[in-house]
Amino acid sequence: MHVAAPMACLAVLALSGPAAGQDWPTTADSVTVIRERMLTGLKGGETAIACRPCGYQDYTLEFEKYIVCVTPRRVDLGDSLWIMHKPASGRMKWTGKSPADLVVSEDAGWFLGLHDHFLFLDEGCCPNGRGLLVYDLSTGKRVLDVTYVGYPFDPMLRGGRWLTYLEDLGERGSDCPEAARWERDFGTGFEEEVWFDLRTLKVTRSGMISCSPRQ
């Protein structure tokens, strides 16, 4: 299967793929590194079947339907993600000449996780007011692009269907009891718990609004 990649949403690299066969960093405990990278950052997301090095800082994660090669962007911040759909046999191994079905390279975009045919990215360099991006790999389209707050909980996937996160609402006024104290050192912002349904691609707003300090 080839995943179409709209140029408006994705940076498609005219390369054959990251280098393969290079040594894993000699200063790293490779077993620890592999275990950490198999536990992707999205709670409730799919757990990788295997993790393999494919370059000095690059590694591949094998999932049930896809293989994702994660490589740091060479100039800007973030990850470039080389994604291949596994054949029906399920037998595939990344090589330096393996063509990617899709390459996602967002500025300051970091691989967050994968579930079924959905790819999740965390975007940003600051603690709060970060971007949450979701791609539907079956179409190559971005289906969600919002700003979230990671406190008191980070985005999570519930029941393999509901992506739950706190959407950043920005400043809404002075109806926060802690605002005066927080604004001495930080700022105050508001957030609402939101659910994104992976089946319908629709957002449901909870109406539960809270406030928190912002850096």
C-alpha positions in Angstrom: 0.0 0.0 0.0 1.3 3.4 -0.9 0.2 6.3 1.3 -0.4 9.5 -0.5 1.3 12.6 1.1 -0.3 16.0 0.5 2.4 18.6 0.1 0.4 21.1 2.1 0.7 18.9 5.2 3.8 16.8 4.9 7.4 17.4 4.1 8.2 14.6 1.7 12.0 14.0 1.4 13.5 13.0 -2.0 15.8 10.5 -0.4 16.0 6.7 -0.3 16.0 6.6 3.5 18.2 6.9 6.6 21.5 5.0 6.6 21.3 1.5 7.8 23.8 -0.8 9.5 25.7 1.9 11.4 26.7 1.2 15.0 24.4 2.1 17.9 26.1 4.8 20.1 28.9 3.1 22.0 28.4 5.2 25.1 24.7 4.1 25.5 23.4 1.1 27.2 21.7 -0.3 24.1 19.3 -2.6 26.0 18.1 0.3 28.1 17.7 2.5 25.0 15.8 -0.1 23.1 13.4 -0.7 26.0 12.8 3.0 26.5 12.1 3.7 22.8 9.7 0.7 22.5 7.5 2.4 25.2 6.2 5.3 23.1 5.1 8.5 24.7 1.3 8.1 24.1 -0.3 6.4 27.0 -2.8 3.8 25.7 -1.1 3.8 22.3 0.2 0.7 20.5 3.3 -0.9 22.0 6.1 -1.5 19.5 6.9 -5.2 18.7 10.6 -4.5 18.2 13.1 -1.7 18.1 16.2 -1.8 16.0 19.0 0.7 15.3 19.3 2.0 11.7 22.0 4.6 12.2 23.9 6.5 14.9 20.9 8.2 16.4 18.2 6.6 14.2 16.1 3.6 15.1 13.1 1.7 13.7 10.0 0.7 15.6 8.0 -2.2 14.3 4.3 -2.1 15.0 1.5 -4.5 13.9 0.8 -2.8 10.6 3.7 -0.3 10.1 7.4 0.2 10.6 8.5 3.7 11.6 12.1 4.9 11.3 12.7 7.8 13.7 15.7 10.0 12.8 16.5 13.5 14.3 16.2 16.4 11.9 19.8 17.4 10.9 19.3 21.1 11.0 16.1 22.0 12.9 14.5 20.5 16.0 12.3 17.5 15.8 12.1 14.1 14.3 11.8 13.0 10.7 9.6 9.9 10.5 10.0 7.4 7.7 6.9 5.2 7.6 6.4 1.9 5.7 3.2 -0.2 5.6 4.1 -3.8 6.3 3.1 -6.4 3.7 0.4 -9.0 4.4 3.0 -11.5 5.3 4.2 -9.2 8.1 7.8 -9.9 7.1 9.8 -6.7 6.5 13.2 -5.4 7.6 14.3 -1.8 7.1 17.4 -1.3 5.0 19.1 1.9 3.8 17.5 1.4 0.4 14.0 0.7 1.6 11.6 3.2 0.1 9.2 4.9 2.6 5.5 5.1 1.8 5.4 8.4 3.7 7.9 10.8 5.3 6.6 13.2 8.0 9.0 16.0 9.0 7.4 18.7 11.1 9.3 21.6 12.6 9.8 20.8 16.3 7.6 17.7 15.8 8.5 14.7 17.9 7.2 11.1 17.5 4.7 10.5 20.2 3.1 7.2 19.3 1.1 5.1 16.9 -2.2 3.2 17.1 -3.7 1.1 14.2 -3.3 3.5 11.2 -3.0 6.7 13.2 0.3 8.5 13.9 0.7 10.9 16.8 3.2 13.8 17.1 4.0 16.2 19.9 5.1 19.6 18.6 7.0 22.4 20.4 9.9 23.3 22.6 8.2 24.8 25.7 6.4 23.0 28.5 2.9 24.3 27.9 1.0 25.3 24.9 2.4 22.4 22.8 1.0 21.1 19.5 -0.8 17.8 19.2 -0.9 16.4 15.6 -2.6 13.3 14.3 -2.1 11.8 10.9 -4.3 9.1 9.3 -1.7 6.9 7.5 -4.4 5.3 5.4 -4.9 8.6 3.6 -1.7 10.5 4.4 -3.8 13.4 5.8 -3.5 15.3 9.0 -6.7 14.9 10.8 -6.0 16.9 14.0 -3.9 19.9 14.8 -4.5 21.5 18.2 -2.6 23.1 21.1 -2.7 21.2 24.3 -1.5 21.6 28.0 0.3 18.7 29.6 -0.8 19.4 33.2 -2.4 17.7 35.1 -2.2 14.9 32.5 -0.6 14.4 29.1 -2.7 13.3 26.0 -3.8 9.7 26.3 -5.7 7.2 24.2 -8.6 5.5 25.9 -10.2 2.2 24.6 -8.1 2.4 21.4 -10.5 5.1 20.2 -10.8 8.3 22.3 -7.7 10.6 22.2 -8.2 12.6 25.4 -6.3 15.8 26.0 -6.5 19.3 27.6 -6.9 21.9 24.8 -5.3 25.2 25.5 -7.9 28.0 25.6 -5.4 30.8 26.3 -6.4 33.6 28.6 -10.1 33.9 29.3 -10.3 36.6 32.0 -9.8 36.8 35.8 -12.1 34.0 36.9 -9.3 31.8 38.2 -8.8 31.9 42.0 -5.1 31.2 41.8 -4.4 33.8 39.0 -3.0 36.5 41.3 -0.5 34.1 42.9 0.6 32.5 39.6 1.0 35.7 37.7 3.7 36.9 40.1 6.1 34.3 38.6 4.3 32.9 35.5 1.0 33.6 33.8 -2.4 32.0 33.9 -4.2 30.1 31.2 -7.3 28.0 30.8 -7.8 24.5 29.3 -10.7 22.2 28.5 -10.8 18.4 28.5 -11.6 17.3 24.9 -12.1 13.9 23.3 -11.1 13.2 19.7 -12.8 10.1 18.2 -10.5 8.2 15.9 -13.5 6.4 14.3 -15.5 9.5 13.3 -12.6 12.0 13.4 -14.9 14.3 15.4 -14.1 16.4 18.5 -16.3 16.3 21.6 -15.9 19.1 24.1 -16.5 18.3 27.8 -17.3 21.8 29.0 -14.9 21.0 32.0 -12.7 24.1 32.1 -9.8 24.5 34.5 -6.9 27.0 34.9 -3.2 26.4 35.4 0.1 28.4 35.6 1.9 29.0 32.3 5.5 29.6 31.7 
